[in-house]
Amino acid sequence: MSRYRGPIVRKSRRYGEILFGNGQSKTNAFNKRKYPPGQHGRNSFRKLSEYGKQLTEKQKARFMYGLTEKSFRRCYKEADRAEGITGDNLLIALELRLDNVVYRAGFANSRRQARQMVSHGLVKLNDRRVTIPSIKVSIGDAFEIRAKNQKSPMFEEVKLTKKPTNPKWMEVDYKKLSGKIAALPDKDDVEQMIQSQLIVEFYSK
């Protein structure tokens, strides 16, 4: 299954959550029609089975972080092999992806935009230009927007308006458009709208 590239508000309406942080216009569109898309969406009150709830939670997380089914399953298997609670391990691993780190730092308005920035080589990791959004960062890793790209109007706006609201597990310098991983995120730093235990139950069948 390929990565989803369709209408993002439609997916948010399908799962009842704002899955993509793409600005106020998308939020307004979601709030205006808080019911599933389609001809019968407004009158749809279908009760989900336990499997349906598990599948929905897995799909929410997959679309939110922009992964294919194959990549998401690989993340789950790695989380299952690691020590600790599998569900927490999974969400922490997703948070440590480079595209998510760029998004969390405030350099991009959405994970989609952050992924594109990394894919196009706008980001450096430990002083090396990288183009792989799925790279997993570690404590001490430093990331930055390449100097030749910092003069872009998009990044100039970040320098002027972005407030220091980045997660506590990273240090960000908005003037230099750079950051450093200071610690690993814990369960309080991940997306709270995702019920990771349901994802674990889905893959444990």
GUMAR-353208 format. One record per atom (N, C-alpha, C): residue number from 1; atom name; residue in three letters; x, y, z. Coordinates in Angstrom, 2 decimals, padded with zeros to 5 digits. Layout:
N
NUM CA ALA X Y Z
...
// end
This chain:
205
1 N MET 000.85 -001.20 000.00
1 CA MET 000.00 000.00 000.00
1 C MET 000.88 001.24 000.00
2 N SER 000.60 002.16 -000.90
2 CA SER 001.42 003.36 -001.01
2 C SER 001.04 004.36 000.06
3 N ARG 001.86 005.38 000.19
3 CA ARG 001.61 006.44 001.17
3 C ARG 000.40 007.27 000.72
4 N TYR -000.44 007.65 001.67
4 CA TYR -001.65 008.40 001.33
4 C TYR -001.29 009.82 000.90
5 N ARG -001.84 010.23 -000.26
5 CA ARG -001.57 011.58 -000.79
5 C ARG -002.87 012.30 -001.16
6 N GLY -003.98 011.78 -000.66
6 CA GLY -005.27 012.36 -001.02
6 C GLY -005.67 013.51 -000.11
7 N PRO -006.97 013.89 -000.15
7 CA PRO -007.47 015.00 000.67
7 C PRO -007.27 014.74 002.15
8 N ILE -006.60 015.65 002.83
8 CA ILE -006.25 015.40 004.23
8 C ILE -007.40 015.66 005.18
9 N VAL -008.24 016.63 004.89
9 CA VAL -009.39 016.90 005.76
9 C VAL -010.36 015.72 005.71
10 N ARG -010.48 015.10 004.57
10 CA ARG -011.37 013.95 004.42
10 C ARG -010.96 012.82 005.36
11 N LYS -009.66 012.56 005.44
11 CA LYS -009.17 011.51 006.35
11 C LYS -009.42 011.90 007.81
12 N SER -009.23 013.15 008.13
12 CA SER -009.48 013.60 009.50
12 C SER -010.95 013.41 009.85
13 N ARG -011.83 013.73 008.94
13 CA ARG -013.26 013.53 009.19
13 C ARG -013.58 012.05 009.33
14 N ARG -012.92 011.22 008.55
14 CA ARG -013.17 009.77 008.59
14 C ARG -012.87 009.21 009.97
15 N TYR -011.80 009.70 010.61
15 CA TYR -011.40 009.16 011.91
15 C TYR -011.75 010.06 013.08
16 N GLY -012.39 011.19 012.81
16 CA GLY -012.88 012.04 013.88
16 C GLY -011.82 012.80 014.64
17 N GLU -010.63 012.93 014.07
17 CA GLU -009.52 013.65 014.70
17 C GLU -008.78 014.47 013.65
18 N ILE -008.21 015.61 014.07
18 CA ILE -007.38 016.39 013.14
18 C ILE -006.02 015.71 013.07
19 N LEU -005.77 015.01 011.98
19 CA LEU -004.57 014.19 011.84
19 C LEU -003.39 014.95 011.25
20 N PHE -003.64 016.10 010.64
20 CA PHE -002.59 016.82 009.95
20 C PHE -002.60 018.28 010.38
21 N GLY -001.47 018.79 010.84
21 CA GLY -001.40 020.19 011.27
21 C GLY -001.09 021.11 010.12
22 N ASN -002.07 021.39 009.30
22 CA ASN -001.82 022.19 008.09
22 C ASN -002.43 023.58 008.13
23 N GLY -002.53 024.16 009.29
23 CA GLY -003.00 025.54 009.34
23 C GLY -004.47 025.67 009.69
24 N GLN -004.87 026.91 009.89
24 CA GLN -006.21 027.21 010.36
24 C GLN -007.29 026.86 009.36
25 N SER -007.00 026.98 008.07
25 CA SER -008.02 026.70 007.06
25 C SER -008.47 025.25 007.12
26 N LYS -007.51 024.32 007.30
26 CA LYS -007.86 022.90 007.39
26 C LYS -008.62 022.62 008.67
27 N THR -008.23 023.27 009.75
27 CA THR -008.93 023.10 011.02
27 C THR -010.37 023.59 010.91
28 N ASN -010.55 024.74 010.27
28 CA ASN -011.90 025.29 010.09
28 C ASN -012.76 024.36 009.24
29 N ALA -012.15 023.78 008.20
29 CA ALA -012.90 022.86 007.34
29 C ALA -013.33 021.62 008.12
30 N PHE -012.46 021.14 009.00
30 CA PHE -012.80 019.97 009.81
30 C PHE -013.91 020.30 010.81
31 N ASN -013.78 021.44 011.48
31 CA ASN -014.78 021.83 012.49
31 C ASN -016.15 022.11 011.87
32 N LYS -016.15 022.53 010.62
32 CA LYS -017.41 022.85 009.95
32 C LYS -018.22 021.59 009.67
33 N ARG -017.53 020.45 009.44
33 CA ARG -018.23 019.20 009.12
33 C ARG -017.63 018.06 009.93
34 N LYS -017.99 017.99 011.19
34 CA LYS -017.45 016.96 012.07
34 C LYS -018.24 015.66 011.96
35 N TYR -018.30 015.13 010.76
35 CA TYR -018.95 013.85 010.54
35 C TYR -018.24 013.17 009.37
36 N PRO -018.36 011.85 009.25
36 CA PRO -017.62 011.14 008.21
36 C PRO -017.97 011.65 006.82
37 N PRO -017.04 011.58 005.87
37 CA PRO -017.31 012.03 004.50
37 C PRO -018.24 011.06 003.79
38 N GLY -018.77 011.49 002.67
38 CA GLY -019.63 010.62 001.87
38 C GLY -021.09 011.02 001.95
39 N GLN -021.88 010.42 001.10
39 CA GLN -023.30 010.76 000.96
39 C GLN -024.08 010.57 002.26
40 N HIS -023.72 009.52 003.01
40 CA HIS -024.47 009.20 004.23
40 C HIS -023.67 009.51 005.50
41 N GLY -022.61 010.27 005.34
41 CA GLY -021.75 010.54 006.48
41 C GLY -022.43 011.25 007.62
42 N ARG -023.29 012.22 007.31
42 CA ARG -023.95 013.00 008.36
42 C ARG -024.84 012.13 009.24
43 N ASN -025.41 011.07 008.64
43 CA ASN -026.33 010.21 009.39
43 C ASN -025.72 008.87 009.76
44 N SER -024.39 008.81 009.71
44 CA SER -023.71 007.54 009.99
44 C SER -023.42 007.42 011.48
45 N PHE -024.01 006.40 012.10
45 CA PHE -023.77 006.16 013.52
45 C PHE -023.38 004.70 013.74
46 N ARG -022.57 004.18 012.86
46 CA ARG -022.19 002.78 012.93
46 C ARG -021.34 002.50 014.16
47 N LYS -021.67 001.44 014.88
47 CA LYS -020.90 001.05 016.05
47 C LYS -019.79 000.10 015.62
48 N LEU -018.57 000.41 016.00
48 CA LEU -017.43 -000.40 015.59
48 C LEU -017.26 -001.62 016.48
49 N SER -016.82 -002.71 015.87
49 CA SER -016.44 -003.90 016.64
49 C SER -015.09 -003.65 017.28
50 N GLU -014.63 -004.57 018.11
50 CA GLU -013.31 -004.42 018.74
50 C GLU -012.22 -004.38 017.67
51 N TYR -012.36 -005.24 016.66
51 CA TYR -011.39 -005.22 015.56
51 C TYR -011.43 -003.88 014.84
52 N GLY -012.63 -003.35 014.63
52 CA GLY -012.77 -002.06 013.95
52 C GLY -012.09 -000.94 014.72
53 N LYS -012.22 -000.95 016.04
53 CA LYS -011.58 000.06 016.86
53 C LYS -010.06 -000.05 016.77
54 N GLN -009.56 -001.28 016.77
54 CA GLN -008.11 -001.50 016.68
54 C GLN -007.59 -001.04 015.32
55 N LEU -008.30 -001.41 014.26
55 CA LEU -007.89 -001.01 012.91
55 C LEU -007.92 000.51 012.77
56 N THR -008.96 001.14 013.29
56 CA THR -009.08 002.60 013.21
56 C THR -007.91 003.28 013.90
57 N GLU -007.52 002.78 015.06
57 CA GLU -006.42 003.40 015.80
57 C GLU -005.10 003.24 015.07
58 N LYS -004.90 002.07 014.47
58 CA LYS -003.68 001.84 013.68
58 C LYS -003.63 002.76 012.47
59 N GLN -004.75 002.91 011.79
59 CA GLN -004.81 003.77 010.61
59 C GLN -004.61 005.23 010.99
60 N LYS -005.18 005.67 012.10
60 CA LYS -004.99 007.04 012.56
60 C LYS -003.51 007.35 012.72
61 N ALA -002.80 006.45 013.42
61 CA ALA -001.37 006.66 013.67
61 C ALA -000.59 006.63 012.37
62 N ARG -000.94 005.72 011.48
62 CA ARG -000.21 005.58 010.22
62 C ARG -000.36 006.82 009.34
63 N PHE -001.59 007.32 009.23
63 CA PHE -001.82 008.51 008.42
63 C PHE -001.21 009.74 009.07
64 N MET -001.28 009.82 010.39
64 CA MET -000.75 010.99 011.09
64 C MET 000.75 011.15 010.85
65 N TYR 001.48 010.03 010.91
65 CA TYR 002.93 010.09 010.73
65 C TYR 003.36 009.88 009.28
66 N GLY 002.41 009.59 008.40
66 CA GLY 002.71 009.50 006.98
66 C GLY 003.49 008.27 006.56
67 N LEU 003.17 007.11 007.14
67 CA LEU 003.89 005.88 006.82
67 C LEU 003.05 004.95 005.96
68 N THR 003.73 004.13 005.18
68 CA THR 003.05 003.05 004.47
68 C THR 002.78 001.93 005.48
69 N GLU 001.92 001.00 005.09
69 CA GLU 001.62 -000.13 005.98
69 C GLU 002.89 -000.94 006.27
70 N LYS 003.72 -001.14 005.26
70 CA LYS 004.95 -001.92 005.44
70 C LYS 005.88 -001.24 006.44
71 N SER 006.05 000.06 006.31
71 CA SER 006.94 000.80 007.22
71 C SER 006.39 000.82 008.63
72 N PHE 005.07 000.97 008.75
72 CA PHE 004.46 001.02 010.07
72 C PHE 004.59 -000.33 010.77
73 N ARG 004.38 -001.39 010.03
73 CA ARG 004.51 -002.73 010.62
73 C ARG 005.95 -002.98 011.07
74 N ARG 006.92 -002.49 010.29
74 CA ARG 008.32 -002.65 010.67
74 C ARG 008.61 -001.91 011.98
75 N CYS 008.05 -000.71 012.12
75 CA CYS 008.21 000.04 013.36
75 C CYS 007.63 -000.71 014.54
76 N TYR 006.47 -001.34 014.31
76 CA TYR 005.84 -002.09 015.39
76 C TYR 006.71 -003.28 015.81
77 N LYS 007.25 -004.00 014.85
77 CA LYS 008.08 -005.17 015.18
77 C LYS 009.32 -004.75 015.98
78 N GLU 009.92 -003.63 015.61
78 CA GLU 011.08 -003.14 016.35
78 C GLU 010.68 -002.75 017.77
79 N ALA 009.51 -002.12 017.91
79 CA ALA 009.03 -001.73 019.23
79 C ALA 008.72 -002.95 020.08
80 N ASP 008.23 -004.01 019.45
80 CA ASP 007.87 -005.24 020.17
80 C ASP 009.12 -005.95 020.68
81 N ARG 010.21 -005.84 019.93
81 CA ARG 011.46 -006.50 020.35
81 C ARG 012.18 -005.73 021.44
82 N ALA 011.95 -004.43 021.53
82 CA ALA 012.65 -003.60 022.50
82 C ALA 012.09 -003.82 023.91
83 N GLU 012.88 -003.47 024.92
83 CA GLU 012.43 -003.58 026.30
83 C GLU 011.40 -002.51 026.60
84 N GLY 010.50 -002.81 027.51
84 CA GLY 009.50 -001.84 027.91
84 C GLY 008.13 -002.15 027.32
85 N ILE 007.23 -001.19 027.40
85 CA ILE 005.87 -001.36 026.92
85 C ILE 005.84 -001.13 025.41
86 N THR 005.35 -002.10 024.67
86 CA THR 005.40 -002.06 023.21
86 C THR 004.70 -000.82 022.64
87 N GLY 003.53 -000.49 023.16
87 CA GLY 002.79 000.66 022.65
87 C GLY 003.55 001.96 022.83
88 N ASP 004.15 002.15 024.00
88 CA ASP 004.94 003.35 024.25
88 C ASP 006.17 003.37 023.36
89 N ASN 006.81 002.20 023.21
89 CA ASN 008.00 002.11 022.35
89 C ASN 007.68 002.51 020.92
90 N LEU 006.51 002.09 020.44
90 CA LEU 006.11 002.39 019.07
90 C LEU 005.95 003.89 018.85
91 N LEU 005.22 004.56 019.74
91 CA LEU 004.98 005.99 019.58
91 C LEU 006.28 006.80 019.75
92 N ILE 007.15 006.35 020.64
92 CA ILE 008.43 007.04 020.82
92 C ILE 009.29 006.90 019.56
93 N ALA 009.28 005.69 018.97
93 CA ALA 010.04 005.47 017.73
93 C ALA 009.52 006.36 016.61
94 N LEU 008.21 006.54 016.54
94 CA LEU 007.64 007.41 015.51
94 C LEU 008.03 008.87 015.75
95 N GLU 008.10 009.27 017.01
95 CA GLU 008.50 010.64 017.34
95 C GLU 009.95 010.91 016.96
96 N LEU 010.79 009.88 016.97
96 CA LEU 012.22 010.05 016.72
96 C LEU 012.58 010.01 015.24
97 N ARG 011.60 009.86 014.36
97 CA ARG 011.88 009.96 012.93
97 C ARG 012.31 011.39 012.60
98 N LEU 013.25 011.55 011.69
98 CA LEU 013.79 012.87 011.38
98 C LEU 012.71 013.83 010.88
99 N ASP 011.80 013.35 010.03
99 CA ASP 010.77 014.27 009.54
99 C ASP 009.88 014.77 010.68
100 N ASN 009.59 013.89 011.64
100 CA ASN 008.78 014.32 012.79
100 C ASN 009.56 015.30 013.67
101 N VAL 010.86 015.08 013.81
101 CA VAL 011.70 015.98 014.61
101 C VAL 011.68 017.39 014.01
102 N VAL 011.80 017.48 012.69
102 CA VAL 011.76 018.78 012.00
102 C VAL 010.41 019.44 012.23
103 N TYR 009.34 018.65 012.19
103 CA TYR 007.99 019.18 012.43
103 C TYR 007.85 019.63 013.88
104 N ARG 008.28 018.80 014.82
104 CA ARG 008.16 019.13 016.24
104 C ARG 008.98 020.37 016.61
105 N ALA 010.10 020.56 015.92
105 CA ALA 010.94 021.73 016.19
105 C ALA 010.27 023.02 015.73
106 N GLY 009.27 022.91 014.87
106 CA GLY 008.57 024.10 014.40
106 C GLY 009.09 024.63 013.08
107 N PHE 009.95 023.87 012.41
107 CA PHE 010.49 024.32 011.13
107 C PHE 009.53 024.05 009.98
108 N ALA 008.52 023.24 010.21
108 CA ALA 007.51 022.92 009.19
108 C ALA 006.13 022.99 009.82
109 N ASN 005.13 023.27 008.99
109 CA ASN 003.77 023.39 009.49
109 C ASN 003.05 022.05 009.61
110 N SER 003.61 021.03 009.00
110 CA SER 002.99 019.71 009.05
110 C SER 004.07 018.65 008.84
111 N ARG 003.74 017.43 009.15
111 CA ARG 004.69 016.34 008.92
111 C ARG 004.89 016.11 007.42
112 N ARG 003.86 016.34 006.65
112 CA ARG 004.00 016.22 005.19
112 C ARG 005.04 017.21 004.67
113 N GLN 004.95 018.44 005.13
113 CA GLN 005.90 019.46 004.70
113 C GLN 007.31 019.12 005.20
114 N ALA 007.41 018.63 006.42
114 CA ALA 008.71 018.27 006.98
114 C ALA 009.33 017.12 006.18
115 N ARG 008.50 016.16 005.80
115 CA ARG 009.00 015.04 005.01
115 C ARG 009.54 015.52 003.67
116 N GLN 008.83 016.44 003.05
116 CA GLN 009.28 016.98 001.77
116 C GLN 010.59 017.75 001.93
117 N MET 010.72 018.51 003.03
117 CA MET 011.94 019.26 003.28
117 C MET 013.15 018.33 003.39
118 N VAL 012.96 017.23 004.13
118 CA VAL 014.07 016.28 004.28
118 C VAL 014.36 015.60 002.95
119 N SER 013.33 015.16 002.25
119 CA SER 013.51 014.46 000.97
119 C SER 014.24 015.33 -000.06
120 N HIS 014.02 016.64 -000.01
120 CA HIS 014.64 017.56 -000.96
120 C HIS 016.01 018.05 -000.50
121 N GLY 016.49 017.52 000.62
121 CA GLY 017.84 017.84 001.06
121 C GLY 018.00 019.18 001.75
122 N LEU 016.93 019.71 002.33
122 CA LEU 017.02 021.00 003.01
122 C LEU 017.54 020.88 004.43
123 N VAL 017.65 019.64 004.93
123 CA VAL 018.02 019.42 006.33
123 C VAL 019.36 018.72 006.44
124 N LYS 020.14 019.14 007.42
124 CA LYS 021.41 018.48 007.72
124 C LYS 021.30 017.82 009.10
125 N LEU 021.85 016.62 009.20
125 CA LEU 021.88 015.89 010.46
125 C LEU 023.33 015.60 010.80
126 N ASN 023.76 016.13 011.94
126 CA ASN 025.17 015.98 012.34
126 C ASN 026.12 016.45 011.24
127 N ASP 025.79 017.64 010.67
127 CA ASP 026.61 018.30 009.66
127 C ASP 026.64 017.56 008.32
128 N ARG 025.74 016.63 008.13
128 CA ARG 025.67 015.92 006.85
128 C ARG 024.29 016.11 006.22
129 N ARG 024.27 016.43 004.95
129 CA ARG 023.01 016.58 004.22
129 C ARG 022.36 015.21 004.09
130 N VAL 021.09 015.13 004.47
130 CA VAL 020.38 013.85 004.40
130 C VAL 019.10 014.02 003.58
131 N THR 018.62 012.92 003.03
131 CA THR 017.41 012.95 002.21
131 C THR 016.46 011.81 002.58
132 N ILE 016.65 011.21 003.76
132 CA ILE 015.83 010.08 004.18
132 C ILE 014.99 010.48 005.39
133 N PRO 013.70 010.72 005.21
133 CA PRO 012.85 011.19 006.32
133 C PRO 012.74 010.22 007.48
134 N SER 012.93 008.92 007.22
134 CA SER 012.71 007.91 008.25
134 C SER 013.91 007.69 009.16
135 N ILE 015.00 008.42 008.94
135 CA ILE 016.18 008.28 009.81
135 C ILE 015.77 008.48 011.26
136 N LYS 016.23 007.59 012.13
136 CA LYS 015.91 007.68 013.55
136 C LYS 017.02 008.44 014.28
137 N VAL 016.67 009.52 014.95
137 CA VAL 017.66 010.32 015.66
137 C VAL 017.91 009.75 017.05
138 N SER 019.04 010.15 017.64
138 CA SER 019.43 009.69 018.97
138 C SER 019.83 010.89 019.83
139 N ILE 020.00 010.66 021.11
139 CA ILE 020.43 011.72 022.02
139 C ILE 021.77 012.28 021.55
140 N GLY 021.88 013.59 021.48
140 CA GLY 023.11 014.23 021.05
140 C GLY 023.14 014.59 019.58
141 N ASP 022.23 014.04 018.80
141 CA ASP 022.19 014.36 017.36
141 C ASP 021.79 015.82 017.16
142 N ALA 022.46 016.48 016.22
142 CA ALA 022.16 017.88 015.90
142 C ALA 021.58 017.97 014.50
143 N PHE 020.57 018.79 014.35
143 CA PHE 019.93 018.97 013.05
143 C PHE 019.79 020.46 012.76
144 N GLU 019.75 020.80 011.49
144 CA GLU 019.62 022.20 011.11
144 C GLU 019.14 022.32 009.67
145 N ILE 018.58 023.47 009.35
145 CA ILE 018.24 023.78 007.97
145 C ILE 019.52 024.26 007.28
146 N ARG 019.77 023.76 006.09
146 CA ARG 020.99 024.13 005.37
146 C ARG 021.07 025.64 005.19
147 N ALA 022.27 026.18 005.32
147 CA ALA 022.48 027.63 005.27
147 C ALA 021.96 028.23 003.96
148 N LYS 022.13 027.53 002.85
148 CA LYS 021.71 028.06 001.55
148 C LYS 020.19 028.15 001.43
149 N ASN 019.47 027.42 002.30
149 CA ASN 018.01 027.43 002.24
149 C ASN 017.37 028.32 003.30
150 N GLN 018.17 028.81 004.23
150 CA GLN 017.60 029.59 005.34
150 C GLN 017.05 030.95 004.91
151 N LYS 017.45 031.43 003.73
151 CA LYS 016.96 032.72 003.27
151 C LYS 015.59 032.62 002.60
152 N SER 015.08 031.42 002.51
152 CA SER 013.75 031.22 001.93
152 C SER 012.72 031.98 002.78
153 N PRO 011.73 032.61 002.14
153 CA PRO 010.68 033.33 002.89
153 C PRO 010.02 032.48 003.96
154 N MET 009.88 031.18 003.68
154 CA MET 009.26 030.28 004.65
154 C MET 010.05 030.23 005.95
155 N PHE 011.37 030.14 005.84
155 CA PHE 012.20 030.05 007.03
155 C PHE 012.43 031.41 007.67
156 N GLU 012.42 032.45 006.88
156 CA GLU 012.53 033.80 007.45
156 C GLU 011.35 034.07 008.37
157 N GLU 010.19 033.56 007.99
157 CA GLU 009.00 033.73 008.82
157 C GLU 009.14 032.94 010.13
158 N VAL 009.73 031.75 010.05
158 CA VAL 009.95 030.95 011.26
158 C VAL 010.86 031.69 012.23
159 N LYS 011.92 032.31 011.70
159 CA LYS 012.86 033.05 012.55
159 C LYS 012.18 034.19 013.29
160 N LEU 011.24 034.84 012.61
160 CA LEU 010.63 036.05 013.17
160 C LEU 009.45 035.75 014.10
161 N THR 008.71 034.70 013.81
161 CA THR 007.46 034.48 014.54
161 C THR 007.43 033.27 015.44
162 N LYS 008.29 032.31 015.23
162 CA LYS 008.20 031.08 016.00
162 C LYS 008.61 031.30 017.45
163 N LYS 007.78 030.81 018.36
163 CA LYS 008.06 030.90 019.78
163 C LYS 008.68 029.59 020.26
164 N PRO 009.43 029.65 021.36
164 CA PRO 010.09 028.44 021.87
164 C PRO 009.09 027.48 022.53
165 N THR 008.31 026.81 021.69
165 CA THR 007.32 025.86 022.21
165 C THR 007.67 024.42 021.83
166 N ASN 008.91 024.20 021.47
166 CA ASN 009.33 022.87 021.07
166 C ASN 009.28 021.90 022.26
167 N PRO 009.22 020.59 022.00
167 CA PRO 009.17 019.61 023.09
167 C PRO 010.39 019.72 024.01
168 N LYS 010.20 019.29 025.25
168 CA LYS 011.28 019.39 026.23
168 C LYS 012.44 018.47 025.92
169 N TRP 012.25 017.50 025.02
169 CA TRP 013.33 016.57 024.73
169 C TRP 014.27 017.07 023.61
170 N MET 014.04 018.29 023.14
170 CA MET 014.97 018.86 022.17
170 C MET 015.24 020.33 022.48
171 N GLU 016.41 020.79 022.07
171 CA GLU 016.79 022.19 022.22
171 C GLU 016.81 022.82 020.83
172 N VAL 016.12 023.95 020.67
172 CA VAL 015.99 024.56 019.34
172 C VAL 016.42 026.01 019.38
173 N ASP 017.22 026.40 018.40
173 CA ASP 017.63 027.78 018.21
173 C ASP 016.94 028.28 016.94
174 N TYR 015.90 029.10 017.10
174 CA TYR 015.12 029.52 015.94
174 C TYR 015.87 030.52 015.07
175 N LYS 016.76 031.28 015.65
175 CA LYS 017.52 032.23 014.85
175 C LYS 018.49 031.52 013.91
176 N LYS 019.04 030.42 014.37
176 CA LYS 019.96 029.65 013.55
176 C LYS 019.27 028.49 012.83
177 N LEU 017.99 028.29 013.12
177 CA LEU 017.23 027.19 012.55
177 C LEU 017.95 025.86 012.76
178 N SER 018.33 025.64 013.98
178 CA SER 019.06 024.42 014.33
178 C SER 018.51 023.87 015.63
179 N GLY 018.83 022.62 015.90
179 CA GLY 018.36 022.00 017.13
179 C GLY 019.22 020.81 017.50
180 N LYS 018.98 020.30 018.72
180 CA LYS 019.73 019.16 019.21
180 C LYS 018.81 018.28 020.05
181 N ILE 018.98 016.98 019.95
181 CA ILE 018.18 016.05 020.73
181 C ILE 018.81 015.95 022.12
182 N ALA 018.10 016.46 023.11
182 CA ALA 018.64 016.51 024.48
182 C ALA 018.29 015.27 025.29
183 N ALA 017.20 014.61 024.95
183 CA ALA 016.76 013.42 025.67
183 C ALA 015.81 012.64 024.78
184 N LEU 015.47 011.46 025.22
184 CA LEU 014.48 010.68 024.48
184 C LEU 013.09 011.09 024.96
185 N PRO 012.13 011.16 024.05
185 CA PRO 010.76 011.50 024.48
185 C PRO 010.20 010.39 025.36
186 N ASP 009.35 010.75 026.30
186 CA ASP 008.68 009.74 027.11
186 C ASP 007.22 009.66 026.69
187 N LYS 006.45 008.86 027.40
187 CA LYS 005.06 008.62 026.98
187 C LYS 004.20 009.88 027.06
188 N ASP 004.64 010.89 027.81
188 CA ASP 003.89 012.13 027.90
188 C ASP 004.19 013.07 026.73
189 N ASP 005.22 012.75 025.93
189 CA ASP 005.63 013.62 024.84
189 C ASP 005.06 013.19 023.49
190 N VAL 004.38 012.06 023.45
190 CA VAL 003.89 011.54 022.17
190 C VAL 002.45 012.00 021.94
191 N GLU 001.91 011.67 020.78
191 CA GLU 000.55 012.05 020.44
191 C GLU -000.44 011.39 021.39
192 N GLN -001.11 012.20 022.20
192 CA GLN -002.01 011.66 023.21
192 C GLN -003.32 011.14 022.62
193 N MET -003.65 011.54 021.40
193 CA MET -004.91 011.09 020.81
193 C MET -004.85 009.65 020.31
194 N ILE -003.65 009.05 020.28
194 CA ILE -003.49 007.69 019.80
194 C ILE -003.50 006.72 020.98
195 N GLN -004.38 005.73 020.93
195 CA GLN -004.43 004.69 021.96
195 C GLN -003.56 003.53 021.50
196 N SER -002.30 003.57 021.91
196 CA SER -001.32 002.61 021.40
196 C SER -001.66 001.17 021.75
197 N GLN -002.36 000.95 022.88
197 CA GLN -002.70 -000.42 023.27
197 C GLN -003.58 -001.09 022.24
198 N LEU -004.45 -000.32 021.59
198 CA LEU -005.31 -000.89 020.54
198 C LEU -004.48 -001.33 019.33
199 N ILE -003.41 -000.58 019.05
199 CA ILE -002.53 -000.94 017.94
199 C ILE -001.80 -002.24 018.26
200 N VAL -001.36 -002.36 019.51
200 CA VAL -000.69 -003.59 019.94
200 C VAL -001.64 -004.78 019.81
201 N GLU -002.88 -004.59 020.22
201 CA GLU -003.87 -005.67 020.12
201 C GLU -004.14 -006.03 018.67
202 N PHE -004.12 -005.02 017.78
202 CA PHE -004.36 -005.29 016.35
202 C PHE -003.28 -006.19 015.79
203 N TYR -002.02 -005.89 016.08
203 CA TYR -000.91 -006.67 015.51
203 C TYR -000.63 -007.96 016.28
204 N SER -001.24 -008.12 017.44
204 CA SER -000.99 -009.33 018.24
204 C SER -001.88 -010.49 017.84
205 N LYS -002.80 -010.27 016.95
205 CA LYS -003.74 -011.33 016.54
205 C LYS -003.02 -012.42 015.74
// end
